Amino acid sequence: MKSENVVRSWISLSLICGNLFTFIVILTLWIIGGFSNSEFKQLILLMTPLLFAYATPVIKYIISSRSDIKPDDNFVNNMSFWVIVMIPITVQLITISLCIIKSFNIGIQSFDDLQLALGSIQTIFGAFIGLVVSTLFGPKLSAQ
């Protein structure tokens, strides 16, 4: 069993670092010629709102609880922990894989197909990631 603080740390790392790594991969693929200038701009415009939608509550929670030193009494079982952590990592890996595949024109021939695939992946997993983020990083409930 993991404490909620441990789960929050893992989710924070996987969401923020995963999204930043995705941006670095897209930038690298653009630099080596995998994407045109307009495709690169469209990818950044597509990915940026998703990063901020996930990262904003995480960063807000971290800032608001920066001085909390009370031990965490809530625990998450191992199965929940791995499901919660692996979903954002899986989304990032699929996103990176799709971008690499398109940049080399290996299975996704048009940029519209890439946008459709990325939109589908983000929509499918977005609801779950949003639920996890709002549950773990939402407003703290006062003890009654």
Number of C-alpha atoms within 10 A of each C-alpha: 12 13 15 17 16 15 19 21 13 16 26 21 15 20 22 18 15 21 25 15 15 19 18 13 16 21 17 13 19 17 13 9 12 20 22 14 12 9 16 17 13 13 20 14 11 14 18 13 11 13 16 14 13 20 18 14 19 24 15 14 17 16 10 11 11 9 8 9 7 6 8 11 8 10 14 16 11 11 9 13 20 13 10 20 21 15 18 21 18 14 21 22 14 16 22 21 14 19 25 18 16 20 24 14 13 10 12 17 13 11 18 11 14 20 17 11 17 21 15 12 15 19 12 12 14 19 11 15 21 14 12 19 22 14 11 18 19 14 12 10 6 5 4 3
